[in-house]
Amino acid sequence: MTIVRYVIVLPVLFAAAAAHADIYACAGKAKVMVYQNFPCQLDSIGSLPTRAPPSTPAADLVKVVDAAEPRLPTEPRNGMTKQAVRAIWGPPTSTDAHSEEDGLDGRTELWSYGGSREVQFVDDRVYAVRK
């Protein structure tokens, strides 16, 4: 019976010894107590603390954002302003303004670009594009 006790007790004792670990209480940021399983003078990857990488200047970030600027559309779309249409197709060859037209509420204006290209505005926004 004593042999059975040793067979059961010894593995339990060895497992308990292997599971033993030291816990270190360290002062963290803002004097908050941090508990970890390695000495306080080491950082979380087990080496001496390293310097923080140099920060990227804000000007460099702006350049990256500017480089990814979306392209301007090549055709006018509904809802665009007159300035946007002028930036895409340039100044119109002729314009025709009306106070109301065919049941449309608001001031309407028709810009012609020669041929069959026309842009109709209602209250200074693109309402229709004809090509």
Rosetta constraint file for C-alpha pairs under 8 A:
AtomPair CA 1 CA 5 HARMONIC 6.54 0.50
AtomPair CA 2 CA 6 HARMONIC 6.39 0.50
AtomPair CA 3 CA 7 HARMONIC 6.21 0.50
AtomPair CA 4 CA 8 HARMONIC 6.29 0.50
AtomPair CA 5 CA 9 HARMONIC 5.82 0.50
AtomPair CA 6 CA 10 HARMONIC 5.53 0.50
AtomPair CA 7 CA 11 HARMONIC 7.00 0.50
AtomPair CA 8 CA 12 HARMONIC 6.83 0.50
AtomPair CA 9 CA 13 HARMONIC 6.26 0.50
AtomPair CA 10 CA 14 HARMONIC 6.28 0.50
AtomPair CA 11 CA 15 HARMONIC 6.08 0.50
AtomPair CA 12 CA 16 HARMONIC 6.20 0.50
AtomPair CA 13 CA 17 HARMONIC 6.27 0.50
AtomPair CA 14 CA 18 HARMONIC 6.26 0.50
AtomPair CA 15 CA 19 HARMONIC 6.20 0.50
AtomPair CA 16 CA 20 HARMONIC 6.38 0.50
AtomPair CA 21 CA 37 HARMONIC 7.04 0.50
AtomPair CA 22 CA 37 HARMONIC 5.89 0.50
AtomPair CA 22 CA 38 HARMONIC 7.44 0.50
AtomPair CA 23 CA 35 HARMONIC 6.56 0.50
AtomPair CA 23 CA 36 HARMONIC 5.70 0.50
AtomPair CA 23 CA 37 HARMONIC 4.75 0.50
AtomPair CA 23 CA 38 HARMONIC 7.03 0.50
AtomPair CA 24 CA 35 HARMONIC 5.60 0.50
AtomPair CA 24 CA 36 HARMONIC 5.32 0.50
AtomPair CA 24 CA 37 HARMONIC 5.94 0.50
AtomPair CA 24 CA 38 HARMONIC 6.39 0.50
AtomPair CA 24 CA 39 HARMONIC 6.10 0.50
AtomPair CA 24 CA 40 HARMONIC 6.77 0.50
AtomPair CA 25 CA 33 HARMONIC 6.48 0.50
AtomPair CA 25 CA 34 HARMONIC 5.75 0.50
AtomPair CA 25 CA 35 HARMONIC 4.62 0.50
AtomPair CA 25 CA 36 HARMONIC 6.65 0.50
AtomPair CA 25 CA 40 HARMONIC 7.55 0.50
AtomPair CA 26 CA 33 HARMONIC 5.71 0.50
AtomPair CA 26 CA 34 HARMONIC 5.12 0.50
AtomPair CA 26 CA 35 HARMONIC 6.18 0.50
AtomPair CA 26 CA 36 HARMONIC 7.61 0.50
AtomPair CA 26 CA 40 HARMONIC 5.56 0.50
AtomPair CA 27 CA 31 HARMONIC 5.39 0.50
AtomPair CA 27 CA 32 HARMONIC 5.76 0.50
AtomPair CA 27 CA 33 HARMONIC 4.80 0.50
AtomPair CA 27 CA 34 HARMONIC 5.98 0.50
AtomPair CA 28 CA 32 HARMONIC 5.03 0.50
AtomPair CA 28 CA 33 HARMONIC 5.66 0.50
AtomPair CA 28 CA 34 HARMONIC 5.58 0.50
AtomPair CA 36 CA 40 HARMONIC 7.92 0.50
AtomPair CA 38 CA 42 HARMONIC 7.05 0.50
AtomPair CA 38 CA 46 HARMONIC 7.56 0.50
AtomPair CA 41 CA 48 HARMONIC 6.83 0.50
AtomPair CA 41 CA 49 HARMONIC 7.60 0.50
AtomPair CA 42 CA 46 HARMONIC 5.56 0.50
AtomPair CA 42 CA 47 HARMONIC 5.40 0.50
AtomPair CA 42 CA 48 HARMONIC 4.94 0.50
AtomPair CA 42 CA 49 HARMONIC 6.22 0.50
AtomPair CA 43 CA 47 HARMONIC 5.89 0.50
AtomPair CA 43 CA 48 HARMONIC 6.04 0.50
AtomPair CA 43 CA 49 HARMONIC 5.34 0.50
AtomPair CA 56 CA 60 HARMONIC 6.79 0.50
AtomPair CA 56 CA 61 HARMONIC 7.43 0.50
AtomPair CA 57 CA 61 HARMONIC 6.96 0.50
AtomPair CA 58 CA 62 HARMONIC 6.36 0.50
AtomPair CA 59 CA 63 HARMONIC 6.42 0.50
AtomPair CA 60 CA 64 HARMONIC 6.53 0.50
AtomPair CA 61 CA 65 HARMONIC 6.41 0.50
AtomPair CA 62 CA 66 HARMONIC 6.10 0.50
AtomPair CA 63 CA 67 HARMONIC 6.11 0.50
AtomPair CA 64 CA 68 HARMONIC 6.57 0.50
AtomPair CA 65 CA 69 HARMONIC 6.63 0.50
AtomPair CA 72 CA 88 HARMONIC 7.84 0.50
AtomPair CA 73 CA 88 HARMONIC 7.29 0.50
AtomPair CA 74 CA 88 HARMONIC 6.08 0.50
AtomPair CA 75 CA 88 HARMONIC 6.80 0.50
AtomPair CA 75 CA 89 HARMONIC 7.78 0.50
AtomPair CA 76 CA 80 HARMONIC 6.85 0.50
AtomPair CA 76 CA 84 HARMONIC 7.77 0.50
AtomPair CA 76 CA 85 HARMONIC 5.70 0.50
AtomPair CA 76 CA 88 HARMONIC 7.16 0.50
AtomPair CA 76 CA 119 HARMONIC 7.91 0.50
AtomPair CA 76 CA 126 HARMONIC 7.64 0.50
AtomPair CA 76 CA 129 HARMONIC 7.00 0.50
AtomPair CA 77 CA 126 HARMONIC 6.66 0.50
AtomPair CA 77 CA 128 HARMONIC 7.77 0.50
AtomPair CA 77 CA 129 HARMONIC 7.20 0.50
AtomPair CA 78 CA 125 HARMONIC 7.33 0.50
AtomPair CA 78 CA 126 HARMONIC 4.78 0.50
AtomPair CA 78 CA 127 HARMONIC 5.33 0.50
AtomPair CA 78 CA 128 HARMONIC 6.30 0.50
AtomPair CA 78 CA 129 HARMONIC 7.69 0.50
AtomPair CA 79 CA 125 HARMONIC 5.13 0.50
AtomPair CA 79 CA 126 HARMONIC 4.90 0.50
AtomPair CA 79 CA 127 HARMONIC 6.58 0.50
AtomPair CA 80 CA 84 HARMONIC 6.13 0.50
AtomPair CA 80 CA 85 HARMONIC 6.85 0.50
AtomPair CA 80 CA 125 HARMONIC 5.46 0.50
AtomPair CA 80 CA 126 HARMONIC 5.24 0.50
AtomPair CA 81 CA 85 HARMONIC 6.48 0.50
AtomPair CA 81 CA 124 HARMONIC 6.17 0.50
AtomPair CA 81 CA 125 HARMONIC 4.87 0.50
AtomPair CA 81 CA 126 HARMONIC 6.43 0.50
AtomPair CA 82 CA 86 HARMONIC 6.08 0.50
AtomPair CA 82 CA 121 HARMONIC 7.98 0.50
AtomPair CA 82 CA 124 HARMONIC 6.25 0.50
AtomPair CA 82 CA 125 HARMONIC 6.57 0.50
AtomPair CA 82 CA 126 HARMONIC 7.43 0.50
AtomPair CA 83 CA 87 HARMONIC 6.16 0.50
AtomPair CA 84 CA 88 HARMONIC 6.40 0.50
AtomPair CA 85 CA 89 HARMONIC 6.01 0.50
AtomPair CA 85 CA 90 HARMONIC 7.17 0.50
AtomPair CA 86 CA 90 HARMONIC 4.36 0.50
AtomPair CA 86 CA 91 HARMONIC 5.47 0.50
AtomPair CA 86 CA 92 HARMONIC 7.72 0.50
AtomPair CA 92 CA 111 HARMONIC 5.69 0.50
AtomPair CA 92 CA 112 HARMONIC 5.61 0.50
AtomPair CA 92 CA 113 HARMONIC 5.13 0.50
AtomPair CA 93 CA 111 HARMONIC 7.52 0.50
AtomPair CA 93 CA 112 HARMONIC 5.80 0.50
AtomPair CA 93 CA 113 HARMONIC 5.17 0.50
AtomPair CA 93 CA 114 HARMONIC 6.47 0.50
AtomPair CA 94 CA 111 HARMONIC 5.97 0.50
AtomPair CA 94 CA 112 HARMONIC 5.26 0.50
AtomPair CA 94 CA 113 HARMONIC 7.05 0.50
AtomPair CA 95 CA 109 HARMONIC 6.94 0.50
AtomPair CA 95 CA 110 HARMONIC 5.57 0.50
AtomPair CA 95 CA 111 HARMONIC 4.57 0.50
AtomPair CA 95 CA 112 HARMONIC 6.22 0.50
AtomPair CA 96 CA 109 HARMONIC 5.56 0.50
AtomPair CA 96 CA 110 HARMONIC 5.09 0.50
AtomPair CA 96 CA 111 HARMONIC 6.65 0.50
AtomPair CA 97 CA 107 HARMONIC 7.55 0.50
AtomPair CA 97 CA 108 HARMONIC 5.87 0.50
AtomPair CA 97 CA 109 HARMONIC 4.17 0.50
AtomPair CA 97 CA 110 HARMONIC 6.33 0.50
AtomPair CA 98 CA 107 HARMONIC 6.07 0.50
AtomPair CA 98 CA 108 HARMONIC 5.23 0.50
AtomPair CA 98 CA 109 HARMONIC 6.07 0.50
AtomPair CA 99 CA 106 HARMONIC 6.60 0.50
AtomPair CA 99 CA 107 HARMONIC 4.53 0.50
AtomPair CA 99 CA 108 HARMONIC 6.11 0.50
AtomPair CA 100 CA 104 HARMONIC 6.10 0.50
AtomPair CA 100 CA 105 HARMONIC 6.19 0.50
AtomPair CA 100 CA 106 HARMONIC 6.02 0.50
AtomPair CA 100 CA 107 HARMONIC 5.73 0.50
AtomPair CA 100 CA 108 HARMONIC 6.27 0.50
AtomPair CA 101 CA 105 HARMONIC 7.67 0.50
AtomPair CA 101 CA 108 HARMONIC 6.83 0.50
AtomPair CA 104 CA 108 HARMONIC 7.88 0.50
AtomPair CA 104 CA 122 HARMONIC 7.76 0.50
AtomPair CA 105 CA 122 HARMONIC 7.84 0.50
AtomPair CA 106 CA 122 HARMONIC 6.17 0.50
AtomPair CA 106 CA 123 HARMONIC 5.72 0.50
AtomPair CA 107 CA 122 HARMONIC 5.65 0.50
AtomPair CA 107 CA 123 HARMONIC 5.24 0.50
AtomPair CA 107 CA 124 HARMONIC 7.87 0.50
AtomPair CA 108 CA 120 HARMONIC 7.04 0.50
AtomPair CA 108 CA 121 HARMONIC 5.41 0.50
AtomPair CA 108 CA 122 HARMONIC 4.46 0.50
AtomPair CA 108 CA 123 HARMONIC 6.32 0.50
AtomPair CA 108 CA 124 HARMONIC 7.71 0.50
AtomPair CA 109 CA 120 HARMONIC 5.77 0.50
AtomPair CA 109 CA 121 HARMONIC 5.07 0.50
AtomPair CA 109 CA 122 HARMONIC 6.61 0.50
AtomPair CA 109 CA 124 HARMONIC 7.88 0.50
AtomPair CA 110 CA 118 HARMONIC 6.79 0.50
AtomPair CA 110 CA 119 HARMONIC 5.78 0.50
AtomPair CA 110 CA 120 HARMONIC 4.50 0.50
AtomPair CA 110 CA 121 HARMONIC 6.28 0.50
AtomPair CA 111 CA 118 HARMONIC 5.52 0.50
AtomPair CA 111 CA 119 HARMONIC 5.16 0.50
AtomPair CA 111 CA 120 HARMONIC 6.37 0.50
AtomPair CA 112 CA 116 HARMONIC 7.73 0.50
AtomPair CA 112 CA 117 HARMONIC 6.09 0.50
AtomPair CA 112 CA 118 HARMONIC 4.50 0.50
AtomPair CA 112 CA 119 HARMONIC 6.64 0.50
AtomPair CA 113 CA 117 HARMONIC 5.28 0.50
AtomPair CA 113 CA 118 HARMONIC 6.01 0.50
AtomPair CA 116 CA 130 HARMONIC 6.88 0.50
AtomPair CA 116 CA 131 HARMONIC 5.24 0.50
AtomPair CA 117 CA 129 HARMONIC 7.53 0.50
AtomPair CA 117 CA 130 HARMONIC 5.49 0.50
AtomPair CA 117 CA 131 HARMONIC 4.29 0.50
AtomPair CA 118 CA 129 HARMONIC 5.89 0.50
AtomPair CA 118 CA 130 HARMONIC 5.04 0.50
AtomPair CA 118 CA 131 HARMONIC 6.48 0.50
AtomPair CA 119 CA 126 HARMONIC 6.78 0.50
AtomPair CA 119 CA 127 HARMONIC 7.64 0.50
AtomPair CA 119 CA 128 HARMONIC 5.91 0.50
AtomPair CA 119 CA 129 HARMONIC 4.60 0.50
AtomPair CA 119 CA 130 HARMONIC 6.31 0.50
AtomPair CA 120 CA 126 HARMONIC 5.89 0.50
AtomPair CA 120 CA 127 HARMONIC 5.50 0.50
AtomPair CA 120 CA 128 HARMONIC 5.08 0.50
AtomPair CA 120 CA 129 HARMONIC 6.35 0.50
AtomPair CA 121 CA 125 HARMONIC 5.06 0.50
AtomPair CA 121 CA 126 HARMONIC 4.44 0.50
AtomPair CA 121 CA 127 HARMONIC 5.12 0.50
AtomPair CA 121 CA 128 HARMONIC 7.08 0.50
AtomPair CA 122 CA 126 HARMONIC 6.50 0.50
AtomPair CA 122 CA 127 HARMONIC 5.85 0.50
